[in-house]
Amino acid sequence: GKLKKQVLHLFDESGIEYRLNGNQDFCINSTMNVCIPGVMSEALMISSKQYCSISNGSACTSKSYAPSYVLSAMGVPESDIRISWGPDTSSEELSKNLVKLIEIAKRLKC
């Protein structure tokens, strides 16, 4: 969808290294799983909580801190984050929060 393209554009424009997990042809339009090499997902979650709420792992294991068996089977590193947005999320709100998230990720990058 339109918002997912916007998220990808913001990541591309930021210059931060990132990798999408999963075949995007089979992913829903309101969620993406991203790996930002050199950035620990837990640190990013804690550092960005005032701007947005992100998760690590897959939705299948969202109630557990154990590595996701789904993502492990896909060969996804444990430093991934899951970004999602709802039907009422505006383009402006998503952009503002994602820009903050990326700024924080750049500061955390090892």
Helices and strands as residue ranges (DSSP letters): H 2-14, E 19-20, G 24-26, E 31-35, H 41-47, G 59-61, H 69-74, E 80-84, H 91-108
